[in-house]
């Protein structure tokens, strides 16, 4: 197990770097560095600096749907590739988050960080066509079932269309959409619950690879579990600190006649939030319900959804009543701290990728 950094990049699918799609340029850069694991996922709705909501529901109007890239490796290797990310992503949001990275035999005994709340987040990485070691069912379905059996609050499998896995490029193509592109299974729950699942997950997967993070689980289907954690605007060195809210629900969850994630996006934009992105999951569950996926027509899909909102801690606290109201009945809501955040649009730059100390508190 090593201390790692998780790099997130949020940008638009029509964005170019020179004559090349930015998504291709970014994933090429990660592949050249043989990043341990990375995945590029397509979003279905979101907004950023431009303030315009882009959604797949109106493809003739929304020509720039969000893309989200995640890359995980040691702190030194992630920091070494930030200049490459700078060169290829001229417009977008880049963040860094702390995580622990475990693989192989190290998965079974891996330990979760203790902050900022009482809960934990476990992300499992595998190939889309990878099979479980026993039974040969799809590895991601086996992992989701193990997590459900152990009592995780929920799990969502996000399909990547490109990325690296154990340092090597894996990419879906038009002619081979089921090629072994990376897939992320993101689960949340009590630390002890997720830790108890690790030995079985390590034995079930052919090439186990996971990250472990500490989080606060604020809500579960309307029930309040923890208070929103607080953070000062800056650390002891004066570096800005940031906070993220993540909402796990399903595409069929409704509020005011809209999908819950759509209503959340609209309300946060009206409240002046920095930006929101939603990805549709491929398979997952919440509570004790059976796992579900995208089996139905798009507008009645029960597929899980994964929404990310990142902002300054004071702004997160200010808009929390909005999030609380929208998730009054449905969804798992979590929060964690983000030590580095930088948003760029042309010459306009906000934030920095210098790592703030989110564990320190001013006296």
Secondary structure, 3 states (H helix, E strand, C coil): CEEEEEEEEEEECCCEECCEEHHHHHHHHHHHCCCCEEEEEEEEEEECCCCCCEEHHHCCCCCCCEEEEEEEEEHHHHHHCHHHHHHHCCEEEEEEEEEEEEEHHHCCCCCCCCCCCCEEEEEEEEECCCECCCCCCEHHHHHHHHHHHHCCCEEEEEECCEEEECCEEEECCCCCCCCCCEEEEEEEEEHHHHHHHHHHHHHHCCCCEEEEEEEEEEEECCEECCCCCCCCCECCCCCECEEEEEEEEECCCEECCEEHHHHHHHHHHHCCCCCEEEEECCEEEECCCCCEECCCCHHHCCCEEEEEEEEEHHHHHHHHHHHHHHCCCCCEEEEEEECEEEEEECCEEEEECCCCCCCCCCC
